[in-house]
Amino acid sequence: MDPAFLPPRNSGRSALLEQERRSFPVLLKVPEELRWGLQDGLRLASGRPENGNFTVSDDILLGGEAKSQLLEGGHLPTSSRAHKQKPGLFRFFMIDKDFLIENRSVLRAASEFGAFLAYFYLCDRTDLFGESIKSYNRDLFLFLYFLLILVAAMTSFKIHHDTSPFSSKSVLYLNRHQTEEWKGWMQVLFVMYHYFNSKEYYNAIRVFIAAYVWMTGFGNFSYYYIRKDFSFARFCQMMWRLNFLVTFCCIVLDNHYMLYYICPMHTFFTLMVYCSLGILNKYNGIGLVIAIKIAICFLVIVIMWEIPRVYDFVWSPFAFLLAYNDPDATRQYPPMHEWNFRAGLDRYIWILGMIYAYFHPTVEGWLEKLEQTEVKLRMLIKTCISAICLAVGYLWYEHIYKLEKYTYNRYHPYTSWIPITVYICLRNITPEFRSYTLALFGWLGKVTLEFYITQFHIWLRSGKPDAQPRKLLSIIPNYPMLNFLLNTIIFVTVARRIFDLTNKLKLAIIPNTDNKQLLFNLISGVLISVTLYALSLVIVGYK
């Protein structure tokens, strides 16, 4: 390196002070311990990125062996190299200032997440805010939903030009934008169904949940089949995404896991996809092997759910995790009834999702050939497909969907694939349909899990452990529409922010390539959890 670019010996600290003076002159008058937070705020206000790290040579600190990496706050690291190599958890508990500075964005994310959990508790377990009764008006329900569609169409209509991962053509059959939009508009109806207690849409909600489970099979199969990534890190990231928020909700609010039945359902079906493709995965390129694996999945589910004694034998050991009792005395069922009912309704549809994912490249090839045919023939084929889909959809609606809910539930596991398939066919019938989406629904579709969980506690209200959210949170009493507006703004904002925090903490705790560090983090988390649980038992027993 040219000596002209090196700072004079013993000038490392003065260079830092000069950097601070130029960037944040007012901070030199503030005690050093208070600078960290102030620098963040000033940096954001001035448009500088948070990770504004820079390097200078410092022969004194490192004996000329390496460059000194300056920390975000503009402070030189004072710990020795050996101290730096100590586990992060140890340095955290020892309140190592350098460690806290280096990881303050993660600590800030954890603190923010904790603040949201405290807000959950205040809304749902205290009398700080009131509650109101649910009421349903069909006209208002439909007006609000179609108004949202209109706003989405006017403000977020988007044309995508992505190409197929299997070819260079812009086929976009069942592309990610489309599936996220699909999840988004279903999720809006799902939470509105809960808020307004619109019981007449019960059967539709069952179809929506089946569609989510179908996408679990479709999306996970596509990922593992194409990426072939069965690593432990990927598995942990997947489990983190599904269970991080719900775990802390159960702890803070003293709820059972099955209260949030979507989470254990998707966790189980995701594990089934992971295991089916992960076992003997080097043979997944052979069609016969995939067919055998899918057939085994069907056989396992049939035996497990259709034979009561087998079901009891398999699932009774997991009662500690999957049992649920509604505190409402009028709704008493066996502890494992909820899991049997919820997971049983959609026990097959995830396998259909796997099948659709396997044939996804084949269908794309058909669509590509169809678009290359003569115009009249192409229009004739598309018209016939549309007519068949509409006829099948109409028959399903008349003879299945209109059934009373208890009767419908008996048919649902075997018929939910019909409306899903009809929707997929009609949604992808033309290149324009495949490439057009409403981005607002796509934005909402990315955070469906957070919407589902947070609605229980900051949009609705249960008031006690394990209770269903049969009331509404009331921040503005006697003004139901203003209360709906305010609560919805808070609800959507918090859900989206928790989604971002979940991903940020996941990146910090679950490294992609360092399995040793991942295992250390996992063991540390288990030990801390066991210690805190034991401490809580002591405290409860003492009281």
C-alpha positions in Angstrom: 0.0 0.0 0.0 1.2 3.5 -0.8 2.5 5.1 2.5 0.8 8.3 1.4 -2.6 6.6 2.1 -1.7 5.4 5.6 -2.4 7.6 8.6 0.5 8.6 10.7 1.5 6.3 13.5 -0.5 6.8 16.7 -3.1 8.7 14.7 -5.9 6.1 14.7 -7.9 7.7 17.4 -7.5 11.2 16.1 -8.7 10.0 12.7 -11.8 8.6 14.3 -12.5 11.8 16.2 -12.0 13.8 13.0 -14.5 11.5 11.2 -17.0 12.0 14.0 -16.5 15.7 14.0 -17.2 15.9 10.3 -20.2 13.6 10.4 -21.8 14.2 13.7 -20.1 17.3 15.3 -22.7 17.6 18.1 -21.9 14.1 19.3 -18.5 15.1 20.6 -20.3 17.0 23.4 -22.3 13.9 24.4 -21.1 11.2 26.7 -19.7 8.3 24.8 -22.3 5.8 26.2 -25.1 7.9 24.7 -23.6 8.2 21.2 -24.8 4.9 19.9 -28.5 5.6 19.8 -28.0 9.2 18.7 -25.8 8.3 15.9 -28.4 5.9 14.5 -31.0 8.6 14.5 -28.7 11.2 12.9 -27.5 8.7 10.4 -31.1 7.9 9.3 -32.0 11.6 9.1 -28.9 12.4 7.0 -29.6 9.5 4.6 -26.5 7.5 5.5 -26.9 3.7 5.5 -26.7 2.1 8.9 -23.9 -0.2 7.8 -21.6 2.7 7.1 -18.4 0.9 8.2 -15.0 1.8 6.8 -11.5 0.6 7.4 -8.2 2.3 8.2 -4.8 0.8 8.9 -3.8 0.8 12.5 -0.4 -0.7 13.1 -0.5 0.0 16.8 -3.7 -1.9 17.7 -3.0 -5.0 15.6 0.8 -4.8 15.4 0.7 -4.3 11.6 -0.9 -7.7 11.0 -4.2 -6.6 9.6 -6.6 -3.7 9.1 -8.8 -2.5 11.9 -12.5 -2.7 11.2 -14.2 0.3 12.7 -17.5 -0.3 14.3 -20.8 1.4 13.4 -20.5 3.9 16.2 -17.1 5.1 15.1 -15.3 3.4 18.1 -12.2 1.4 17.9 -12.5 -2.2 19.2 -10.8 -2.4 22.6 -11.1 -6.2 23.1 -8.2 -8.5 22.3 -8.4 -10.9 19.5 -8.9 -13.8 21.9 -11.8 -12.0 23.6 -13.4 -11.5 20.2 -13.4 -15.2 19.6 -15.5 -15.9 22.7 -19.0 -17.1 22.1 -21.4 -14.3 21.3 -23.8 -15.5 24.0 -21.1 -15.2 26.6 -20.2 -11.7 25.5 -23.8 -10.7 25.6 -24.3 -11.8 29.2 -21.0 -10.2 30.1 -22.3 -6.9 28.6 -19.4 -6.6 26.3 -19.7 -3.1 24.9 -18.0 -3.9 21.6 -20.3 -6.9 21.1 -23.4 -4.9 21.8 -22.3 -2.2 19.3 -21.6 -4.8 16.6 -25.0 -6.5 17.1 -27.1 -3.5 18.0 -29.4 -3.9 15.0 -30.2 -7.4 16.1 -30.7 -6.3 19.7 -32.9 -3.5 18.5 -35.0 -6.0 16.5 -35.3 -8.3 19.5 -36.4 -5.4 21.7 -38.9 -4.2 19.2 -40.3 -7.8 18.9 -40.6 -7.9 22.7 -42.4 -4.6 22.7 -45.0 -6.0 20.3 -45.5 -9.0 22.5 -46.1 -6.6 25.4 -48.7 -4.8 23.3 -50.4 -8.2 22.6 -50.6 -8.7 26.3 -52.0 -5.3 27.0 -54.7 -5.6 24.4 -55.8 -9.2 25.2 -55.0 -9.8 28.8 -55.7 -6.5 30.6 -58.6 -4.0 30.8 -56.5 -1.1 29.4 -58.6 -1.3 26.3 -62.3 -2.3 26.0 -64.1 -4.9 24.0 -67.1 -4.9 21.8 -69.5 -7.5 20.3 -69.1 -8.8 16.7 -71.9 -7.9 14.3 -72.4 -9.0 10.7 -73.9 -7.0 7.9 -73.6 -8.6 4.5 -73.9 -5.3 2.7 -71.1 -3.7 4.7 -68.9 -6.9 4.4 -69.2 -7.0 0.6 -68.8 -3.2 0.3 -65.6 -3.2 2.2 -64.1 -6.1 0.3 -65.0 -4.9 -3.2 -63.8 -1.4 -2.2 -60.4 -2.9 -1.4 -60.4 -4.7 -4.7 -61.1 -1.4 -6.5 -58.4 0.4 -4.6 -55.9 -2.4 -5.4 -56.9 -2.3 -9.1 -56.5 1.5 -9.3 -53.2 1.7 -7.3 -51.3 -1.6 -7.7 -52.2 -3.2 -11.0 -49.0 -4.6 -12.3 -47.8 -6.5 -15.4 -44.9 -8.9 -14.8 -42.3 -9.9 -17.4 -40.6 -12.7 -15.6 -39.5 -15.8 -17.5 -40.1 -19.4 -16.6 -37.4 -21.1 -14.6 -37.8 -24.1 -16.9 -37.5 -22.2 -20.2 -36.7 -18.8 -21.5 -40.3 -18.1 -22.4 -42.6 -15.7 -20.5 -45.0 -18.5 -19.5 -45.4 -17.5 -15.8 -47.7 -20.4 -15.0 -48.5 -20.3 -11.3 -45.7 -17.8 -10.8 -44.8 -16.4 -7.4 -46.5 -13.0 -7.9 -49.7 -14.9 -8.7 -49.6 -17.2 -5.7 -48.8 -14.3 -3.3 -51.8 -12.4 -4.7 -53.9 -15.5 -4.3 -52.8 -15.8 -0.7 -53.4 -12.1 -0.1 -57.0 -11.8 -1.3 -57.9 -15.0 0.5 -56.3 -13.8 3.7 -58.3 -10.6 3.6 -61.6 -12.6 3.4 -60.3 -14.9 6.2 -59.6 -12.1 8.7 -62.8 -10.3 7.8 -64.7 -13.5 8.3 -63.4 -13.6 11.9 -63.9 -9.9 12.5 -67.5 -9.7 11.4 -68.4 -13.3 12.3 -69.8 -13.9 8.8 -70.8 -17.5 9.3 -72.4 -17.8 5.9 -68.9 -18.0 4.4 -67.8 -20.9 6.5 -67.5 -23.3 3.6 -65.5 -20.7 1.6 -63.0 -20.3 4.4 -62.5 -24.1 4.5 -61.6 -23.9 0.8 -59.2 -21.0 1.4 -57.4 -23.0 4.2 -57.2 -26.0 1.8 -55.6 -23.7 -0.8 -53.0 -22.6 1.7 -52.2 -26.2 2.5 -52.1 -27.0 -1.2 -49.5 -24.2 -1.6 -47.5 -25.7 1.2 -47.2 -28.9 -0.7 -46.7 -27.1 -4.0 -44.1 -24.6 -2.8 -42.0 -27.0 -0.7 -42.0 -29.7 -3.3 -40.9 -27.1 -5.9 -38.1 -25.9 -3.7 -36.6 -29.2 -2.7 -37.1 -30.8 -6.1 -35.3 -28.0 -7.9 -32.8 -26.7 -5.3 -32.0 -30.1 -3.7 -31.2 -28.3 -0.5 -32.0 -30.6 2.5 -29.5 -28.9 4.8 -30.0 -28.6 8.5 -29.8 -24.8 8.2 -32.6 -24.8 5.6 -34.7 -27.1 7.9 -34.2 -24.8 10.9 -35.1 -21.7 8.8 -38.3 -23.3 7.7 -39.3 -24.3 11.2 -38.3 -20.8 12.4 -40.6 -19.2 9.9 -43.6 -21.3 10.9 -43.2 -21.3 14.6 -41.1 -18.3 15.9 -44.0 -15.9 16.5 -46.5 -18.5 17.6 -44.0 -19.9 20.2 -43.7 -16.5 21.9 -47.4 -15.9 21.8 -48.0 -19.2 23.6 -45.4 -18.3 26.2 -46.5 -14.7 26.8 -50.2 -15.2 26.6 -50.3 -18.7 28.2 -52.0 -20.3 25.2 -51.8 -23.8 23.8 -50.2 -24.4 20.4 -53.4 -25.7 18.9 -55.2 -22.4 19.5 -53.3 -21.3 16.4 -54.1 -24.4 14.5 -52.8 -23.2 11.2 -49.2 -23.3 12.6 -49.1 -27.0 13.6 -51.0 -28.0 10.5 -48.5 -26.3 8.1 -45.6 -27.5 10.3 -46.7 -31.2 10.0 -47.4 -31.1 6.3 -44.2 -29.2 5.6 -42.3 -31.9 7.5 -44.1 -34.6 5.5 -42.9 -33.0 2.2 -39.4 -32.6 3.6 -39.1 -36.2 4.7 -40.7 -37.6 1.6 -38.2 -35.8 -0.7 -35.3 -35.9 1.7 -35.2 -39.6 2.1 -33.1 -41.1 -0.7 -33.1 -37.7 -2.3 -30.4 -38.6 -4.9 -33.1 -40.7 -6.7 -35.6 -37.8 -6.9 -34.8 -37.4 -10.6 -36.4 -40.7 -11.4 -40.1 -40.4 -12.1 -40.9 -43.8 -10.7 -39.3 -42.9 -7.4 -41.4 -39.8 -7.1 -44.5 -41.8 -7.9 -43.7 -44.3 -5.1 -43.0 -41.5 -2.6 -46.3 -39.8 -3.4 -48.1 -43.1 -3.1 -46.5 -43.8 0.3 -47.6 -40.3 1.4 -51.2 -41.2 0.5 -50.9 -44.6 2.2 -49.5 -43.1 5.4 -52.3 -40.5 5.6 -55.0 -43.0 4.8 -53.8 -45.4 7.5 -53.2 -42.6 10.0 -56.6 -40.8 9.7 -59.0 -43.4 8.4 -58.3 -46.0 11.1 -59.2 -44.6 14.5 -57.0 -46.9 16.5 -53.9 -46.1 14.4 -54.7 -42.4 14.8 -54.8 -42.7 18.6 -51.6 -44.7 18.7 -49.7 -42.3 16.5 -50.9 -39.0 17.9 -51.5 -39.7 21.6 -47.8 -39.2 22.5 -48.0 -35.7 21.1 -51.0 -34.7 23.3 -48.7 -32.4 25.3 -48.3 -30.3 22.2 -51.5 -30.8 20.2 -54.2 -31.1 22.8 -56.6 -28.3 23.2 -59.6 -27.5 25.5 -61.8 -24.5 24.9 -62.5 -22.8 28.2 -66.1 -22.2 27.0 -68.2 -24.8 28.8 -70.5 -25.2 25.9 -67.7 -26.3 23.5 -66.2 -29.3 25.3 -64.6 -32.0 23.2 -61.8 -34.6 23.7 -58.4 -32.9 24.0 -57.2 -34.2 20.6 -60.4 -33.5 18.8 -59.2 -30.1 17.5 -56.1 -31.6 15.8 -58.0 -34.5 14.4 -60.6 -32.1 12.9 -58.4 -29.3 11.6 -55.6 -31.4 10.1 -58.1 -34.1 9.0 -60.0 -31.6 6.8 -56.9 -31.0 4.7 -55.0 -34.2 5.1 -54.8 -35.0 1.4 -54.7 -31.6 -0.4 -50.9 -31.1 0.3 -50.2 -34.2 -1.6 -52.1 -32.8 -4.6 -49.9 -29.8 -4.3 -46.9 -32.0 -4.6 -48.3 -33.7 -7.7 -49.1 -30.3 -9.3 -45.6 -29.1 -8.6 -44.0 -32.2 -10.1 -46.0 -31.7 -13.4 -45.5 -27.9 -13.3 -42.8 -28.0 -16.1 -44.9 -30.3 -18.2 -47.9 -28.0 -18.0 -45.7 -25.0 -18.8 -44.6 -26.9 -21.9 -48.2 -27.5 -22.9 -49.0 -23.9 -22.5 -46.0 -22.9 -24.5 -47.0 -25.1 -27.4 -50.6 -23.9 -27.1 -49.5 -20.3 -27.5 -47.7 -21.2 -30.7 -50.7 -22.8 -32.4 -52.9 -21.1 -35.0 -55.2 -18.5 -33.5 -58.5 -20.2 -34.2 -57.4 -23.5 -32.8 -55.9 -21.8 -29.8 -59.1 -19.9 -29.0 -61.1 -23.1 -29.5 -59.0 -25.0 -27.0 -59.1 -22.3 -24.4 -62.8 -21.9 -24.8 -63.4 -25.6 -24.2 -61.1 -25.6 -21.2 -62.9 -22.6 -19.7 -66.3 -24.0 -20.4 -65.4 -27.3 -18.7 -63.9 -25.5 -15.7 -67.0 -23.3 -15.3 -69.3 -26.3 -15.6 -67.3 -28.3 -13.0 -67.2 -25.3 -10.7 -70.9 -24.8 -11.0 -71.7 -28.4 -10.2 -69.4 -28.3 -7.2 -71.0 -25.1 -6.0 -74.5 -26.5 -6.3 -74.0 -29.9 -4.9 -71.1 -29.5 -2.5 -70.5 -25.9 -1.5 -74.2 -25.2 -0.6 -74.3 -28.1 1.9 -74.8 -27.3 5.6 -71.4 -26.9 7.2 -71.3 -30.2 9.1 -72.3 -32.2 6.0 -69.9 -30.2 3.9 -67.0 -31.0 6.3 -67.5 -34.7 5.6 -67.0 -34.1 1.8 -64.3 -31.4 2.1 -61.2 -33.7 2.3 -62.2 -35.4 -1.0 -63.5 -32.4 -2.9 -61.4 -29.3 -2.0 -59.2 -29.9 -5.0 -62.0 -29.1 -7.3 -62.4 -25.4 -6.7 -58.6 -25.0 -6.4 -58.0 -26.7 -9.8 -60.8 -24.6 -11.4 -59.2 -21.4 -10.1 -55.8 -22.4 -11.3 -57.0 -23.2 -14.8 -59.0 -20.0 -15.2 -56.4 -17.8 -13.6 -53.8 -19.1 -16.1 -55.9 -19.5 -19.2 -54.2 -16.7 -21.1 -50.7 -15.0 -21.0 -52.4 -11.8 -19.9 -54.1 -13.5 -17.0 -50.9 -15.1 -16.0 -48.8 -11.9 -16.0 -51.4 -9.4 -14.4 -51.6 -9.1 -10.7 -52.8 -6.7 -8.0 -49.6 -6.0 -6.1 -51.5 -4.8 -3.0 -52.8 -8.4 -2.5 -49.3 -9.7 -3.2 -47.9 -7.5 -0.5 -50.5 -8.8 1.9 -50.0 -12.4 0.8 -46.3 -12.3 2.0 -47.4 -11.9 5.6 -50.4 -14.3 5.9 -48.9 -16.1 8.9 -48.4 -12.9 10.8 -51.9 -11.7 9.9 -53.4 -14.9 11.1 -51.6 -14.9 14.5 -51.7 -11.1 15.3 -55.4 -10.8 14.6 -56.2 -12.9 17.7 -54.7 -10.3 20.0 -54.7 -6.8 18.6 -57.7 -6.9 16.2 -59.9 -9.3 18.0 -59.9 -10.2 21.7 -60.3 -13.4 23.8 -59.5 -12.1 27.2 -58.2 -15.3 28.8 -55.8 -18.2 28.0 -56.9 -20.6 25.2 -60.2 -18.8 24.6 -61.3 -18.2 21.0 -61.3 -14.5 20.0 -65.1 -14.0 20.1 -64.9 -10.3 20.9 -63.5 -7.2 19.2 -60.8 -5.0 20.6 -62.3 -1.6 21.2 -59.9 1.4 21.4 -62.6 3.9 20.4 -65.8 2.9 22.3 -69.2 3.5 20.6 -67.6 4.3 17.2 -67.4 0.8 15.5 -66.3 2.0 12.1 -63.6 4.4 13.4 -62.5 1.6 15.8 -62.4 -0.8 12.8 -60.3 1.7 10.8 -57.8 2.4 13.6 -57.4 -1.2 14.7 -56.9 -2.3 11.1 -54.1 0.2 10.5 -52.4 -0.9 13.7 -53.0 -4.6 12.9 -51.6 -4.4 9.4 -48.6 -2.3 10.4 -47.7 -4.6 13.3 -48.1 -7.8 11.3 -45.9 -6.5 8.5 -43.3 -5.3 11.0 -43.2 -8.6 12.8 -42.7 -10.3 9.5 -39.6 -8.2 8.9 -38.3 -8.7 12.4 -38.8 -12.5 12.2 -36.6 -12.6 9.1 -34.0 -10.3 10.6 -33.7 -12.4 13.7 -33.6 -15.6 11.6 -30.6 -14.4 9.7 -28.8 -13.5 12.9 -29.5 -16.8 14.7 -29.6 -19.3 11.9 -26.5 -19.0 9.8 -26.7 -20.5 6.3 -23.3 -22.3 6.2 -21.9 -22.5 9.7 -23.5 -25.6 11.1 -21.2 -25.6 14.2 -22.5 -22.1 15.1 -26.0 -23.1 14.3 -25.8 -26.2 16.6 -24.3 -24.0 19.4 -27.2 -21.5 19.0 -29.7 -24.3 19.1 -28.3 -25.9 22.2 -27.9 -22.5 23.9 -31.6 -21.7 23.1 -32.7 -25.0 24.6 -30.7 -24.6 27.7 -31.9 -21.0 28.2 -35.5 -22.1 27.6 -35.3 -24.9 30.1 -33.7 -22.6 32.7 -36.3 -19.9 32.3 -39.1 -22.5 32.4 -37.7 -24.0 35.6 -37.4 -20.5 37.1 -41.0 -19.8 36.1 -42.2 -22.9 37.9 -40.3 -21.9 41.0 -41.9 -18.4 40.9 -45.4 -19.7 40.3 -45.0 -22.3 43.1 -43.6 -19.6 45.5 -46.7 -17.4 44.8 
